Amino acid sequence: MSAKPDKKNLLTILVEDYFHVGAFETLIQQRNWENFEPRYEQNTLKTIDLLDRYDTKATFFVLGWIADLNPDLVREIVNRGHEVASRGFYHRSAKNLTPDEFREDIRRANTAIENATGQKVCGYRAAEKLSFGQNDWVLRTLAEEGFAYDASFLPNSQTEKAKRVAHEVEIDGASIWEFPYNTTDIGVGLLPISGGNYFRQLPYTLMRKAVSNWHKRHEDPFVFYFHVWELDPEQPVISAASGFNRIRHYRKLDKMEWILHENLALYRCSGIADHLGIERETVARAAKETAMTKIAEKPRDLSAMTPVSIVVPCYNEQESLPYLAKTLASVEEKLNDIGYTSQIVFVDDKSQDNTLGVIDELFGGRPDVQVVRHEVNKGVAGGIVTGIRAARTEIVCTIDCDCTFDPHELVNMIPMLTEGIDMVQASPYHKDGAVQNVPGWRLLLSKGASVLYRRVLRTKIASYTACFRVLRRSAMIDIEPQETGFHGVPEMLGLLDLKGGKIVEFPTVLAVRLFGASKMKTAKTIVGTVKLISRLARLRLFGKSNPIQPSLTTAGLTPASKDAVK
């Protein structure tokens, strides 16, 4: 192998996970990060091993959230000879923060990183690209906070040439280095050529030539970057993302690794602090709280708590289940805090994927988990009916496997099931509820249906169709919906209403499905809704107490062991 060129190449690596990225920021709230399957650790270790192979050092820009959660990983980066710098704490764009909020964010991130590494943080990379002129206040704040350099600004055709390369900025007697994204002038503007998404999306022959030309024309260092999740083609797919953002995030993920192999073999790289000659300054780590100083928690007496069942109908949900598992673990803990124990009933509706296998992997061996399987596909309402019958408790909760409604709201809904109440219905269309990222046409159909249900039924609430509910088993056990699919969900509520059941609503938030595809068929749903409302209207007018022949029986069900899936 020929010797690597001595041109200065700075390698920067962004340590964040697939659910942190800006492409999904309108879909994924920070409060839900802990529910996703984390992959940043395996991807970071894969990256470090790759760098070791080429004897290469780099700067790792790490989220403070990750450093706080996994300090051992951050220490491993340092122990392998690399610099750790700041990516901010929560991956929030500086453009959306006030100067005071920004200052608080970088201080919190520095504390987390320095506690993990024992070394002073001297560099910063913003969550989103910044613009010269508009965001210069960020550099001022960083200089005031003692940062030595930043790598956040993207030049444009209006940016003076001296600012398109690494340069030192003097601010009120302090100085800070800026390492902007490298670009090349293509006549109609500047094309970023720094790596990451640009290397994946654009023809690599073009990118290879652009980097080569940079080295021929500039003595200034070339700054290359990538995200650790770009080495993970097998990461979960956020199917709710727009087509543009799916292309932006997932396209050519399998391309990045061989690009890195080629460039690490061609160019000698270092981190930014090493390039600037900054010594690693040691800082004192915050003292850890010892077990002796912690107040011991009183053991919980589970036998004194009220048991509830959580019914989860599943059809081809292998992608959603890891997220659900983490969410339910948190929900169960919070239910314990208010005096409830939980049992989970999974109803597999003849899934064609590996839903059963994933349930077994995540929940197998738990005595408080039942799995029941339909021999034929019955639909979501059929799964709910089966789950209610399989439940061993009077209080039964029914939830969506895809967590379009946050199961944590059960903590607020269950106590509403007081004496005389038979069902608590989640309602995103309540004046205090909300809907996030759901297509307008779907909202129009759902709200239109709710108007018609209000005209037909005695119960006047804002939403009738969500299967996110808390109910009394004794009130529902004899209810036999004719429809076993989506329409069976409002039909169950309608039949309860017509036999005199008391239903109240709880305002909540409906979010778009993140994983997998919706099973709803629009035309079929519209026709079925009209038929159902007509049938419920006839029932109310003619007062038949049991007009519908039972269509669901326990025949054809295969109960699985509560310890494992059969």
C-alpha positions in Angstrom: 0.0 0.0 0.0 1.4 3.4 -0.9 2.0 6.0 1.8 -0.9 8.2 2.7 -0.7 11.8 1.7 0.3 14.2 4.5 -2.5 16.7 3.6 -4.5 17.5 6.7 -7.7 15.5 7.1 -9.9 15.9 10.1 -12.3 13.0 10.9 -15.4 13.9 12.9 -18.0 11.3 14.0 -21.4 12.1 15.3 -22.6 9.7 18.1 -26.4 9.7 18.0 -29.1 7.1 17.3 -31.6 6.8 14.5 -34.4 8.2 16.6 -32.5 11.4 17.5 -32.1 12.7 13.9 -33.6 15.9 12.6 -35.4 14.1 9.8 -37.8 12.6 12.4 -38.0 15.4 14.9 -41.7 16.1 14.1 -42.6 12.5 14.6 -40.5 11.4 17.7 -40.7 13.4 20.9 -37.7 13.5 23.2 -39.8 12.1 26.1 -40.2 8.9 24.1 -36.5 8.2 23.3 -36.2 5.7 26.1 -38.9 3.5 24.4 -36.9 2.9 21.2 -34.4 0.0 20.7 -31.0 1.7 21.2 -28.3 0.9 18.6 -25.8 3.7 19.2 -23.6 1.6 21.4 -23.0 -1.2 18.9 -22.6 1.3 16.1 -20.1 3.3 18.0 -18.0 0.3 18.9 -18.2 -0.8 15.3 -16.8 2.6 14.3 -14.0 2.5 16.8 -13.0 -1.0 15.6 -12.9 0.3 12.0 -10.7 3.2 13.0 -8.3 0.9 14.9 -7.9 -1.1 11.7 -6.4 1.9 10.0 -4.7 3.4 13.0 -6.8 6.5 12.7 -7.9 8.9 15.5 -11.0 11.2 15.3 -13.2 13.6 17.2 -16.4 12.1 18.4 -19.2 14.6 18.9 -21.4 12.9 21.5 -24.9 13.8 22.7 -25.0 14.7 26.4 -28.0 12.4 26.6 -25.9 9.5 25.6 -23.0 10.4 27.8 -25.4 10.7 30.8 -27.1 7.3 30.0 -24.0 5.4 29.0 -20.8 6.9 30.4 -18.9 3.6 30.0 -19.2 3.9 26.2 -17.9 7.5 26.2 -15.0 6.4 28.4 -14.2 3.7 25.9 -14.0 6.3 23.1 -11.4 8.2 25.1 -9.5 5.0 26.2 -9.1 4.1 22.5 -7.3 7.4 21.9 -10.0 9.6 20.5 -11.3 13.1 21.4 -14.9 13.5 22.8 -16.6 16.8 22.0 -20.2 18.1 22.5 -23.2 17.6 20.2 -25.4 19.3 22.7 -27.6 17.4 25.2 -30.9 16.8 23.4 -30.1 17.2 19.7 -32.0 20.4 19.6 -31.3 22.9 16.8 -29.7 26.1 18.1 -32.0 27.9 15.7 -34.9 26.9 18.0 -33.3 27.9 21.2 -32.9 31.3 22.9 -29.3 32.2 23.9 -30.0 31.3 27.5 -31.5 27.9 26.5 -28.6 27.2 24.3 -26.1 28.1 27.1 -28.0 25.8 29.5 -28.0 23.0 27.0 -24.2 23.1 26.3 -23.4 23.3 30.0 -25.5 20.3 30.7 -23.9 18.3 27.9 -20.4 19.3 29.0 -21.2 18.2 32.6 -22.4 14.7 31.3 -19.4 14.3 29.0 -16.8 15.5 31.5 -18.2 13.3 34.2 -17.8 10.3 31.8 -14.4 11.1 30.4 -12.7 13.2 33.1 -11.5 15.5 30.3 -12.5 19.0 29.5 -14.8 19.4 26.5 -13.3 21.9 24.0 -15.3 21.4 20.8 -19.0 21.7 19.7 -21.1 20.6 16.7 -24.7 21.8 16.5 -27.6 19.5 15.9 -28.4 21.3 12.6 -26.3 23.3 10.2 -25.8 26.9 11.1 -25.6 30.0 8.8 -22.9 32.7 8.9 -24.5 36.1 9.7 -27.7 34.7 11.1 -26.3 32.4 13.8 -23.0 34.2 14.8 -24.4 34.5 18.3 -23.7 30.8 18.7 -20.0 31.4 18.2 -20.1 34.2 20.7 -21.8 32.0 23.4 -19.3 29.2 22.7 -16.4 31.5 23.1 -17.8 32.9 26.3 -18.2 29.3 27.6 -14.6 28.5 26.9 -14.9 26.3 23.8 -11.8 26.2 21.6 -13.6 25.4 18.3 -16.9 24.8 16.6 -17.8 22.8 13.5 -21.4 23.8 12.8 -21.5 26.3 9.9 -22.4 25.6 6.3 -21.1 28.3 3.9 -23.2 29.5 0.9 -22.4 31.4 -2.2 -22.6 34.7 -0.3 -20.1 33.6 2.3 -16.7 35.2 1.9 -14.0 32.8 0.8 -12.0 33.2 4.0 -14.9 31.8 6.0 -15.4 28.8 3.7 -12.3 27.1 5.3 -11.1 26.7 8.9 -10.5 30.1 10.4 -10.1 31.7 13.8 -12.8 34.2 15.0 -12.0 37.0 17.4 -15.0 37.9 19.6 -14.7 40.6 22.3 -11.2 39.7 23.3 -11.8 35.9 23.1 -11.1 33.6 20.1 -12.7 30.4 18.8 -11.8 28.4 15.7 -14.6 27.5 13.2 -14.3 24.4 11.0 -17.1 24.8 8.5 -18.5 22.1 6.2 -16.3 21.8 3.2 -17.9 22.8 -0.1 -17.0 23.1 -3.7 -18.2 25.8 -6.1 -20.3 24.3 -8.9 -21.2 27.6 -10.6 -24.8 27.9 -9.4 -23.8 27.6 -5.7 -21.7 25.7 -3.2 -22.1 21.9 -3.0 -21.3 20.4 0.4 -18.6 17.6 0.1 -17.9 16.9 3.8 -19.3 13.4 3.9 -22.3 11.9 5.6 -25.5 12.1 3.6 -23.8 13.9 0.7 -21.5 10.9 0.1 -24.4 8.5 0.3 -26.9 10.3 -1.9 -24.7 11.7 -4.6 -22.6 9.7 -7.1 -19.5 8.7 -5.3 -17.3 9.2 -8.4 -18.2 12.9 -8.1 -17.5 13.1 -4.4 -14.2 11.3 -4.8 -13.1 13.8 -7.4 -14.3 16.7 -5.3 -12.2 15.6 -2.3 -9.2 15.1 -4.5 -9.6 18.5 -6.0 -9.9 20.0 -2.6 -6.5 18.7 -1.6 -5.0 20.0 -4.9 -6.3 23.5 -4.4 -6.2 24.0 -0.6 -3.7 23.8 2.2 -6.5 24.1 4.7 -7.7 20.9 6.4 -10.5 18.8 4.9 -13.1 18.0 7.5 -14.9 14.7 6.9 -17.9 13.5 9.0 -20.4 10.8 9.3 -23.0 9.5 11.9 -22.5 6.2 13.6 -26.1 5.1 12.5 -24.9 5.4 8.9 -23.0 2.1 9.5 -26.3 0.3 10.4 -28.3 -0.7 7.4 -30.4 -3.0 9.7 -31.7 -0.2 11.9 -35.5 0.0 12.5 -37.5 1.9 9.8 -39.6 4.8 10.9 -42.3 4.2 8.3 -44.3 7.3 9.3 -41.6 9.5 7.9 -42.3 11.4 4.7 -40.9 9.9 1.5 -38.3 12.7 1.3 -37.1 12.0 4.8 -37.0 8.2 4.3 -34.7 8.8 1.3 -32.7 11.3 3.2 -32.1 8.9 6.1 -32.2 5.3 4.7 -31.0 5.5 1.1 -27.6 3.9 0.5 -26.8 3.1 4.2 -24.9 0.1 2.9 -22.7 2.4 0.9 -21.1 4.3 3.9 -18.9 1.5 5.2 -17.0 0.9 2.0 -16.6 4.6 1.5 -15.0 4.8 4.9 -12.7 1.9 4.1 -11.5 3.7 0.9 -11.0 7.1 2.5 -9.3 5.7 5.7 -6.9 3.8 3.4 -6.2 6.9 1.3 -5.9 9.7 3.8 -4.2 10.1 7.1 -6.7 11.6 9.6 -6.7 13.1 13.1 -9.2 14.7 15.4 -9.7 18.5 15.6 -8.1 19.0 19.1 -5.0 17.1 18.0 -4.8 19.3 14.9 -5.0 22.5 17.0 -2.4 21.1 19.4 -4.9 21.2 22.4 -3.7 19.2 25.3 -6.4 17.0 27.0 -7.2 18.9 30.1 -8.2 16.8 33.1 -11.3 17.8 35.1 -12.7 16.4 38.3 -15.6 14.1 37.9 -18.7 14.7 39.9 -18.9 12.4 42.9 -21.1 9.4 42.5 -23.9 8.8 45.0 -23.0 5.6 46.9 -25.5 2.9 47.8 -25.0 3.9 51.5 -26.4 7.4 50.9 -29.4 6.3 49.0 -32.7 6.0 50.7 -33.8 2.4 50.5 -37.1 1.9 48.7 -39.8 0.2 50.7 -40.7 -3.2 49.1 -44.0 -3.1 47.4 -46.8 -5.4 48.6 -48.2 -6.5 45.3 -50.9 -8.6 46.9 -52.5 -5.4 48.3 -52.7 -3.8 44.8 -55.6 -3.9 42.4 -54.9 -6.1 39.4 -55.6 -4.9 35.9 -55.2 -6.6 32.5 -53.7 -5.0 29.4 -55.0 -6.5 26.2 -52.8 -6.0 23.1 -54.2 -7.3 19.8 -51.4 -8.0 17.3 -51.3 -8.6 13.6 -47.9 -8.4 11.9 -46.4 -6.3 14.6 -42.8 -7.6 14.8 -41.4 -4.1 14.1 -43.6 -2.4 16.8 -43.0 -4.9 19.6 -39.6 -3.8 20.8 -40.8 -0.2 21.2 -44.0 -1.5 23.0 -41.9 -3.7 25.3 -39.9 -0.8 26.6 -43.0 1.4 26.9 -44.9 -1.3 28.9 -42.0 -1.7 31.3 -42.3 2.0 32.2 -46.1 1.8 32.3 -46.1 -1.1 34.7 -43.7 0.6 37.0 -45.9 3.7 37.1 -49.0 1.7 37.7 -47.3 0.1 40.7 -46.7 3.6 42.0 -50.4 4.3 42.2 -51.5 0.9 43.5 -52.1 -1.4 40.5 -50.4 -4.5 39.3 -50.7 -5.5 35.6 -51.1 -8.6 33.6 -50.6 -8.6 29.8 -52.7 -10.5 27.3 -51.3 -10.6 23.8 -53.8 -11.8 21.1 -52.0 -12.8 17.9 -54.4 -12.4 15.1 -52.9 -15.0 12.8 -49.8 -12.9 12.0 -47.9 -13.7 8.9 -44.5 -12.3 10.1 -42.5 -13.2 13.3 -44.8 -11.5 15.7 -45.1 -14.6 17.9 -41.4 -15.1 18.0 -40.7 -11.5 19.0 -43.3 -11.7 21.8 -41.6 -14.9 23.0 -38.2 -13.2 22.9 -39.3 -10.1 24.7 -41.9 -11.5 27.2 -41.4 -15.3 27.3 -41.1 -16.8 30.8 -43.1 -14.1 32.5 -45.9 -15.5 34.6 -48.0 -12.4 34.2 -48.1 -12.6 30.4 -50.6 -14.7 28.4 -50.4 -15.2 24.7 -53.5 -16.4 22.7 -53.5 -17.1 19.0 -56.4 -17.0 16.5 -56.4 -19.8 14.1 -57.9 -17.5 11.5 -57.5 -13.7 11.2 -60.5 -12.0 12.9 -59.5 -8.3 13.0 -58.7 -5.9 15.7 -62.1 -6.1 17.4 -61.9 -9.9 17.3 -58.6 -9.7 19.1 -60.0 -7.3 21.7 -63.0 -9.6 22.4 -60.7 -12.6 22.8 -58.4 -10.6 25.1 -61.3 -9.5 27.3 -62.5 -13.1 27.7 -58.9 -14.3 28.4 -58.4 -11.6 31.1 -58.5 -12.7 34.7 -59.3 -9.2 36.2 -62.3 -7.0 36.3 -60.4 -4.0 35.0 -59.3 -4.5 31.5 -57.3 -2.0 29.3 -57.1 -2.3 25.6 -54.2 -0.6 23.7 -52.8 -0.4 20.2 -49.6 -2.4 19.7 -48.1 0.5 17.7 -48.4 3.0 20.6 -50.2 5.6 18.5 -51.8 6.4 21.9 -49.3 6.7 24.7 -49.9 3.7 27.0 -48.6 5.8 29.9 -52.0 7.5 29.9 -53.4 4.4 31.5 -52.1 5.8 34.7 -54.6 8.6 34.4 -57.4 6.6 32.8 -57.7 3.6 35.1 -58.6 5.7 38.2 -61.5 7.2 36.2 -63.2 3.7 36.1 -65.1 4.5 39.3 -68.3 2.9 40.6 -71.0 3.2 37.9 -68.6 3.7 35.0 -68.3 0.9 32.5 -65.8 2.3 30.0 -63.2 5.1 29.8 -62.7 6.0 26.1 -59.6 7.8 24.9 -60.5 10.8 22.9 -58.0 12.7 20.7 -60.9 15.0 19.4 -61.8 16.2 22.8 -61.1 20.0 23.2 -58.2 19.1 25.5 -56.9 16.3 23.2 -54.6 16.6 20.2 -53.6 14.9 17.0 -50.0 14.8 15.7 -48.8 14.1 12.2 -52.0 12.3 11.1 -53.1 13.1 7.5 -55.9 15.7 7.2 -58.1 13.4 5.1 -58.0 10.7 7.7 -58.9 13.3 10.4 -61.8 14.5 8.3 -63.2 11.0 8.0 -62.8 10.2 11.7 -64.4 13.4 12.9 -67.2 13.0 10.4 -67.9 9.5 11.7 -67.9 10.8 15.3 -70.6 13.4 14.4 -72.8 10.6 13.1 -72.1 8.4 16.2 -73.2 11.3 18.4 -76.5 11.6 16.6 -77.2 7.9 16.9 -76.0 7.0 20.4 -76.9 8.2 23.9 -73.3 8.8 24.9 -72.2 12.2 23.6 -68.4 12.2 23.4 -65.8 13.5 20.9 -64.4 10.2 19.7 -65.8 6.7 19.4 -63.3 4.7 17.3 -60.1 4.5 19.3 -59.4 1.0 20.8 -57.4 2.7 23.6 -59.8 2.1 26.5 -60.3 1.0 30.1 -63.4 -1.0 30.8 -65.1 -3.4 33.1 -64.9 -7.0 32.0 -68.3 -7.8 33.5 -69.9 -5.1 31.4 -68.3 -6.3 28.2 -68.2 -10.0 28.5 -71.6 -10.6 26.8 -71.2 -8.0 24.1 -70.9 -9.7 20.7 -69.9 -7.3 17.9 -70.9 -8.4 14.4 -67.9 -6.6 12.9 -64.6 -8.1 14.0 -62.3 -5.6 12.2 -61.9 -1.8 12.7 -65.6 -1.2 12.8 -66.0 -3.7 15.6 -64.2 -1.2 17.9 -66.9 1.5 17.8 -69.6 -1.2 17.6 -68.5 -2.6 20.9 -68.9 0.9 22.4 -72.2 1.3 20.7 -73.6 -1.9 22.0 -72.5 -1.0 25.5 -74.2 2.3 25.1 -77.5 0.8 23.9 -77.7 -1.6 26.8 -77.3 1.3 29.2 -73.6 1.3 30.0 -72.0 4.4 31.3 -69.1 5.7 29.1 -66.8 8.7 29.9 -64.0 10.0 27.8 -60.4 10.9 28.5 -58.7 13.6 26.3 -55.4 12.3 24.9 -53.0 12.6 22.0 -53.2 10.5 18.8 -49.8 10.2 17.0 -49.0 8.7 13.6 -47.9 5.1 13.5 -44.1 5.0 13.6 -43.3 1.4 12.6 -44.9 -0.8 9.9 -47.9 0.1 7.8 -51.5 0.8 8.8 -53.9 -2.0 8.0 -56.8 0.4 7.4 -58.4 0.4 3.9 -60.0 3.8 3.3 -62.8 2.9 1.0 -63.8 -0.2 3.0 -63.7 1.8 6.2 -66.0 4.5 4.8 -68.6 1.9 3.6 -68.4 -0.1 6.8 -68.8 3.0 8.9 -72.0 3.9 7.1 -73.4 0.4 7.5 -72.5 0.3 11.2 -74.1 3.6 12.0 -77.3 2.6 10.2 -77.4 -0.7 12.1 -76.9 1.0 15.5 -79.6 3.5 14.6 -82.1 0.7 13.9 -81.1 -1.0 17.2 -81.8 2.2 19.1 -85.1 2.9 17.3 -86.5 -0.6 17.5 -85.1 -1.4 20.9 -84.0 -5.0 20.2 -81.9 -6.2 23.2 -79.9 -8.8 21.4 -80.4 -8.4 17.6 -77.0 -9.6 16.4 -76.1 -13.2 16.3 -72.8 -14.0 18.0 -70.0 -14.2 15.5 -67.1 -14.7 17.9 -66.6 -17.8 19.9 -63.8 -19.2 21.8 -63.7 -22.1 19.4 -60.7 -22.0 17.1 -58.4 -20.3 19.7 -55.1 -21.8 20.7 -54.1 -20.6 24.2 -50.4 -20.4 24.5 -48.6 -21.0 27.7 -48.3 -17.9 29.8 -44.6 -18.6 30.1 -43.8 -19.0 26.4 -45.4 -19.0 23.0 -46.4 -22.4 21.8 
